[in-house]
């Protein structure tokens, strides 16, 4: 106890993890090296005056009475039961919307250690704190709410309700999770509920009307009670998160043909950026410390020599944001992780701004593309920001990690990724540094498809992700990213542990002629493919652009920090986007060689078309589609399909297998396919029913 007290006295000037608690230990089944998962909590504190924490929005407004800012966060450690079998490599995984993460069997068989910990601090939906820490499975972090003179700060928040109908009240959601902010008052005269009759992909809004304040309420109602029998919501912040989501009831019910946009005064602004510092501190503790301030041992102390953080989609965006904030430098000025692997993520998540909604997915009026998105200092010409990069802060301290990033088609067409490649002016390829590798897996849906060699899968339309977006027209895109992910896993470990360079970057470029304007003419898209109307290529329907929003004078457009006061924000400019050029089948060019793209069974789209609802006829948010080739020439001609049929291409089953073999050997020879995956793909093609 005396030793612990002494440690606490000597270390209080540093922000760090001060205590860990292990709540449960669970064996992990399968694999050559037995592993176990420890689930627990870490408690930490920040010095708001430390320059390393100054980037955090509202950090000074989250202080306790002693001047420190405190947090509590979940973590899981998956480690070999016998630490003598540990490889020395640790993956620090970023949870996606609070989801549980355990390193896979391939990594466990290598003896790797997995660490996952909370970062998303909005305490809503999947990131809500569980009542039982031992049995809870999600990840979360508890941070303070901003206060001035002891009172919660208030401010404007925007929420939208789309494709909802009927007399029942509707929740304020973002990506299916609650908008995490309670109204400061239930007085609807202090809010504005507006309807829109149409919104285009490129930001043209047709306003319907403002609903009178006495015709709606922050309340719950159903078909039986109606508006007259509504029950006001609970907006007491002491009851969070149980009183989420916030519900809105409209007299006469919701019209499915309208989008409802609500701007209201909220309270309870989480100091979201503390979540990034908590992720930093947890990673540093498990990598470097032997015990916490109270003598609780680090269960993997001394076993980690190399580490990489990684995140997919939303958590990949956080990975980029975390690096931009300078969080890869810990309180002792050490590099936290030597590597970083942001996956299918071309922006920075809105997790360091007051009233931020980290669950947002870049639909209209959502943050995420502000500030530099690129790795080399480069000016933001359209938005008038001087040359900066994601590496700007860590370059000053020598703590930038080696980065491998990979993307696919859906990130181009709906997640606004190509700004990272060509900037806001979109007229020059921004060079990569030697410490970054970029791989584009062409013609894939978000996260990649299920793979396999099935010519005619079930014609089941896909659901469009996002805020209740709707259903797509085309069946699911099977183009996988699994094989390239397997390559990157090995490449990252070898790069950090052995100094072996990964394969060269491969992605569409302006100078290479594979990155072009989003028109069918520039893309070389084959017109007349059954089911693809020419109207999808219209600017109001096709590629989601980056908008230059005016968020107001209290918002820092370089750092994407501060407070947004203009809601909804005026659009000052629509930033031009680029897309990959395609071949005669409509499949994308310029990416890494992949077997299904080079021995195709159809057209694999990084986009889909919304079938019904408010966004009908527009790109179906960030999901891809698949349109099979005709089997025979006669079938092709009967449908007017410009693409060659399977028989015209391959002749027979053996001919198709030969094409797969050639594609697999080509990808392997260039370093973009592992030998085991090459052999498995060839065997799967041989066993398939294609042209049998």
N, C-alpha and C positions, 0 to 999 in steps of 0.2 A: 504494500500500500504506500509506503514511503517513497519507493522507487517510482511508482505511478504518479504520485503527487509531484515529484521532482521533474518527471518528464513533462507533465502538464504545464509546469511553471516555465520550463526552458523553451517549450515549443509553441507557446500561445501566440507568438508573433507571426507564425506561419499558418497559412490556410492549408488544410489537409484533411484526410480521414483521421478522426480521432479515436473511433471505436468501431469494431465489427461485432456482429452477433450471427452465429450460425443457427438457423431455425430448424433445418432438417438435412438429412443425408440419405440419398437414394442411389442404389446401384443402377448402373446403365447396362442393359443387356446387349449382347452381341459384340463381336470383335475379338481380335487376337490379344489385345491388351485390356484387361478389366479396368473399367473406369467407374467413377462415382460422381454424383452431382451434389454439391453443397449449396443449399439455398440459404441466403441470409440477408442482412441489412447492414449498411454502412452509414455511420453518422459523421458528418464533417462540418467544418466551419471555414468561412472565407473572411479575409481582411478586405473590406470594400475600398480601402485606400491603396491596396497593392496595385501597381500599374497593370499587372497581368489580369486583374479582374475589372479594370476600369471600362472595358468594352461592353460589359454587361449592362443592358438598359435597366434603369431603376435600382441598381445595386445599392445605392445609398439610401433608398427608401425601404429596404428590406432588413435594416439593422435591428438587432436586439438591443436591450438597454446597455449592454457592455460594448456596443459598437460592432460586434461581429454579425455576420450573416450565416445562418445555419441551414442545413439540409439533412434529410434522411432519404436513402435510396436503396432499392433492391439490388441484389446481385446473385448470380449463380456462377459457381466454379465447377467445371467438369474436368476431372484430373485422373491420371492413372492411380489406382489404389496403391500400387507400389511405385512411389515417386522415383525409384531408381530406374524405371522404364520411361520416364519423361524425356521427350526429345529436346527440350529447351525452347520450343516454339510455342507461343500463345497467340490465339485468335481472340481479340476483344470485339465481340459482336454487338452491334447497335440494334436493339429491339425495334421492330416496326409496329408502331401503335400499341406498344406494350406487350407484344407477342413473346412467348417463351422461345428460347433458342438453346439448342444443345448441338455441339459440334458433331458432324456426321461420322459414320464408321470409318471412312477412309482416313480422316484426320485422327481419330482415336487409334487406329492401327499403326499410325506413325508415331504414336506416343505424345501427340500434341495436347496442350491444355486449352480449354475453352473458358473464356470469361464473358459474361453478358451482364450489363448493368443499366439501370434506368437513366433516362435523360429528358423524357417528355413530361413536363411539369404541370400540365393543365388539369390533372386529376379528374378526367372525364372518360366515360366509356372504358376502353381497354387499358387506360392508364390510371384508373382509380385505385386507391390503396385498398388491398383486400382486408377483410375483417380477421382472417386467420393467416398469419405470416408463414406458418409451417406448411399449410396446404395450398396457399395461393400459388398461381402459376404465371401471372402476368408480371410485367416490370413497370415500375413507377418511380417517381421521385417527389418528395414533399419539399416545397420551397415556400418562402414567405410571400405574402401579398404586399404590394406597394402601399405605403401609408405616408400621409403628410399630416403633421401635427396630431398624430395618433389616429387619424381617420383614413379609411380606405379611399384611395383615389377613385374618381369616376371619369368616364369618358364614353365616346361613341363607339358602338360595335355594329357591324353589318351582318345580317343573316338572310338566307334566301330559301324559299320553299318552292319546289318545282315538281311537276307531274304528280300532284296530290289532288284528291277530289273528295267530295262528300261533306257531310255536316260535322264530322268529328274534328276535334282540334288536331293540330299537326305540330310535331316537334321541330325545334330549330337544330338541325344537324349539319355536320360537315363530314363527308365521307362515311356516313352512317354512325358517327360518334356525335355526342352532344356538343353544340357550341358551348364552351365551358364558362360562359359569363352570365351572371344573373342580372336582370334589370335592377337598376338602383331604385326605381319606383314603378309601381303598377299603373301609374297615371298615364294613359295612352296619349294624352295631349303632349307629353314629353317625348314622343316617338313618332315616326312616320312610316306607314305601311303603304307601299306603292305597288301597283300591278304593271307588268310588262306583257305586251301582246306578242313581241318577237324580239329575239336577240340573234345576231349573226356571229359567226366565228371571229370575224375581224372587228367586232366591237360596236356594231351599229345597233342601238337600242330603240325600240318603239315603245314609248310609255303609254300605259292604259289610263289609269286614274289613281288618285290618292284616296284610300278608303277612309271615310270619316272616323274620327277617333272614338265615337260612341258606337261604331259598328264592328268593333273588334276588341279583343281583350287578351291580356296575358292570363290565360285560363285554360282549363280542361273542360271539354264538353264532348258529348257523343250524340248519336242519332236520337237517343231517347230524351236526353235532357235538353238538347238544342242550346242555342245561344242564351236563351232566357234562363236556363238552369245551369249555367256555367259555374265552375268552381275556381276561384283565383289560385294561381300557382303560389308556391312557397318560395319567396325570394330572400329568405334569411340565410346569409352566407355560413352561419354556424351549422347548417344542415347539409352542406355540400359533402359528397356529390349526390346524396340521395334524392335531392329535389331537382336533379337534372334528368332529362333535358327540359329546357324551357318550352312550354306549350303555348300556342296561339290559337284562339278560337275566333272565327269570323261569322258574323250574322249572315245566314244564307248559305254558309259552307264555302268550301274551296272549289274554284273552277279549274278543271284539269287543263284548260287551254291557256291559262295564265301562269306567269311566274310572279311570285310574291316576294318583294324585297323590303326588308325591315331594317330600319336604322333606329337604334334605341340607346339610351344612356345606361351604361353598365357599371357594375362595381365588382371588386374582387380581381384586380389585375395581378396575376401571378408574375413574379420576377423570373420569367421563363429562362433567361440566360444562365441562371444558377444551375440549371440542369446540365448545361455543357461543362461547367466547372466540376460538378459532381462526377460526371463521366471521366473527366481528366483525372481527378483525385483518386477515384477507384482504380483506374488503370495503373496509375503510378504506385499506389499502395501495394497492389498484388505483384507488381514487377520488382519493386525495390525494397520494400520494408520487411522486417522480420517479425514485427508485432505492432499492435496498436498502443496507444498511450496507457492502456490499462493492463498490458501484458498478454492480451489475447493474441495467440500466434497467427501469423499469416500461413495458411495451410499449404501454400506453394512457395514459401520463402526460399530463395536461392535457386529455384528451378527454372526461371525464365531468363534466357539470354537474348532472345529475339522475339519481337511481337509485331502484329499488324492489327489495326482496327479494320472493320469492314461493315458495310450496311447495304441493304438492297432497297431501291425505290425511295420511299420516304426517309428511311434511315441512311440510305446512301446520300441523299441531300443533306442530312444532318452531318455526315462525315465531311462533306465539303465545307459546310458552315463552320464546323468545329475547327478545321484547319485554318479557315479564314480568320477566325476569332483569336488565333494564336494559342489555342488550348493544347497544342502538342508540346508546350513547354510547361513543366510542372513548377511547383513552388520553390523547388531547389534548383531551378534552371536546367533540369535534365530533359532530354527528349523522352517523351512518354512512349511513343511507338515509332519503330523504324520504318514501318510500312502502313499504307492505307489503301483500301480497295472499295471505292464507291461503285456500286453496281446499278445499272439502268437508272442513273440519276444525273440529270444535267442542270441542276439548279441548286439553290441553297434554301433550306427549310426556314419558315418564318417562326423561329424559336428564340429570337432575341429582340423583340419589339413589343411594346406595351399593347395588350389586347391581341397578340398574335394567335393565329389558329394553325398550329403545327400539322393538323390533319388535312389542311387544304391541299388541293391538287391542281392549282393553276387554272381553275375555271375563271370566269369573268370576275374581276375585282378581288382576286386572291393574290396574296404576296408570294414571292419566291424567286422571281427573276431579277430583282433589284441588285444593283452593285455588280462588281466583276464576277464573272462566272468562269473565267479562263485561268490558266496556270502560269502564263507569262505576262509581265507588266504590259498593258495594252490600253490605249485610251478608249473611253466609251463616248464615241463621237456624237451619237444621237442624243444621249442624255446629258452631255456636257460634263463628264467626270474625267479627271486626269488619269493618266496611266496607272493602273494598279492590277493586282492579280490575287487569286486565292492564297498565294504564297507570300504576299507582301509582308505580313507580320513575321512569319517564321523565317523568312530570308534574313531578317535583321538579327535573329538570335541563333541562326544555324540549327534550327530544330525542324526543318521541313522533312516530312517523310518521303520515301519513295512511293510513288502512286501508280497503281494499275487501275484503269477504269474500263468498263465495257458497257455497250449500249445495243439497242436494236431499233427496229423500224418505228414502233409505237412512241418511243421517246422523241423521235423527229416530228411526227405528225400531230401529237397532242401534248407533249410535255416540253416543248419549246427548247430542245436541246441544241440545235445548231448555232445558236448565239454563242455558245461556248467555243465553237470551232472558228467562227468568222467575225465575232464581235457584233455590235449593233449596226455598224455600217454595212456588214455583209459583203464586203468587196475584197477581202484579203484573208488568206489562211493564217491564223495566229499560230506561230511555231510552238512546238512543245519543248520543254527542257529535257535534258538527258535523264532526269529523275522521274519522268512520267511516261507510261505506256498507255496507248489508247487502242481498243479493239472494237470494231463495229461488226455486229453479227446481223447481216442484212436480212430484210424481209421477215423479221420476227415480231411477234406480239410482245407485250410488256412482260418481261420475265422469261420469255421463251415458251414454246409449246411442248406438247408431250412426246414429240418425235414419232418414230415408227414409219413403216412403209405401207400406208393404207391409202389407196387411191380415192375411195369413196367413203369417208367416214360418215357417221350419222349426220344428217342435215339439220342439226339442232342449232338454232341461232344463239349467239353468245350474249351475255349480259354486258352492258357498257358499265365500266366502273365510274366512280365519281359520285356526285351528290344526286342519287336517284335519277340517273341520266336516261335510262331506257334500255331497249334491246337492240342488238345489231341485226343486220340483214344477212350477213354471210356466216357460214359455219366457222368453228374455231380454227385458228391457224396452228398447225402442228409443228412448224419449224422450231427445232429445239436450240437452246443455248447451253445445254448440259455439258456437251463435249468441250466447248471452249472454256466453260467454268472450270472443268477438270484441268485443263492446260494451265489456266491462271493460278489455280491453287498451288500446283507444283512450282510454277514460275516464281511466285511470290516468295515461297520458302527458300528456293535456291538463290534468288536475288539477294535476300537478306542474310542468309546463313552461309552461303558459299561464294557470293560475289559473281554468280553466273547471270549474265544479262538475259532478260526475257526475249521472246520473239519480237521482231520489229513491229511498231505500231502500224495498224492498217485500218483506214477509215476513208470515207469519201472526201475529196478535196476540190476546191475551185481550180487550182492549177492543174490537177489531174483530169479535169473535165467530168468528174463523177459527182460533183455537188452543184446543183443547178436551181433555177427558179421553179416554184411549185406550179408549173403549168404542164398539161399533157404534152405540149410541143417540146418544151425544154427537157422534160423527163424522158421523152421518147416512148411514152406510154402507149401500148397498143389499144387503139379504140375499137369498140365492138365486142369486147369480152362480155359474155352473157351476164346480166345482172348488174353491170356497172354503168349507170347513166352518166352522160357527159356533164350533168349539172353538179356532180360531186366535186368537180375540179374548179368550180367557181370560187373566188376568194371568200365569199360569205359562207361557204360550206366546208372548205378543205382543211388547210393547215392552221392550227392555233398559233397566232403570232405572239411575240412579246409586246406588251404595251408599255409605253412610257407614261406611267401614272403620276399625277400630281397628288401626293399623299398629304401635302400641307407643310407649313414652315417648321413644324417641330419634328419632322421626319428627316433622318440622315440618309440620303439616297445613295451614298457611297457604301456605308456600312450596313444599310438596311436595319437601322436601330432608331430608337426614339419613339415618337408617338404619332400615329396617323390621325389627322383631324379632319381631313376631307373624305367624307363617306356619303355616297360612293365617290371614288376619286375621278376627276376629269381625266380623259385620255388625251395626252398632249401629242402623242405620235404612235403610229403603228409601225413597229420595227420589222423590216423585211426578213423573211425566213428563207432558208434553202432546204432542198430535199435531195436524196440520192437519185441519180439517173438510173434507169431500168433497162433491161434487155428486151428482146422481142416478146418475151412471155410476161413482162411486167414485174419481174423479179429484180431486186436491187443490185447495183454494182458498187464496187469500191470497198467492200468489207472483207473480212477474213474468209478464206475458202471454207465452205461447209458442204457436207455431202448432199443434203436434201435440196439445197439451192442449186448445186451443180449437176444433180441428177434429179430434176424436179418431176413431181406428179401433177403439178398445177401451178397456179399463181399464188404466191404467199405475200399477203399484204400486211404492212405495218399499221393499217387503218381499216376501219369498217364503216358502215353507213347506218346511222340511227334509223330504226324502222318506223317508230311511232312516237308520239308525245311531243313535247314542246320543242325538241331539237330534231325532229324528223327531217331527214334529207341531209343532215350535217354529219361530219366525222363523229364517230361514236366514241368520243373521249379516247382513252388510251388503251384500245384493244384492237388486235389485228383480225384478219379474215383469210379465208382460203376458198379458191374457186378451182375445182379440179379440171384437168384437161379432158377433152373427149377421148373415148377409148379408140375409136376408129375414124378414118377420114370421112366416111359417110355421115357419121354422127356429128362430126365437126361442121361439115358443110351444111347440114340441115339446120344447125343452130346459128350459123353465121359466125362461128368462133374463128378469130384470126390466128389462133395458136395451133401449132401442130398437135395432132393426136398422139397418144402413147404408141400406137402401132407405127405411125410415121416416124417417130423418134427412135424407138428402141427395137422395133420389129417383134420381139418375143421376150419372154421372161428372162432367158439367158442374156439377151441384149441389155435388159435393164440392169441385171446384176453386174454385167461388165461395166456399165456406166457408173454404178455405185462404187465398184472396186477402183476404177480410175480416179474418181473424185476423192475417195478416202485416201488413196496413196498420195495424191497430190497435196491434200491438206496435211498429211503426216510429214511428207518430205519438207514442207515449208515450216514445220514446227507448230502448226495450229491444231493438231490432233494427236492424242496419245496413242501408242501402239495398241494398247488393250481396247480402246474405243474404236480404233480402225477395224480391228478384227471383229469386234462385236457388231459393228454396223454392216459389214459385209455378210456376216452370218445371218443377220436379221433380214437383209435383202433377199438372200437365198431362200429363206423360210417364208417369205411373204407370198401373197397371192397375186402380185402385180403381173398382169398379162399371162396368167396361167390358163 
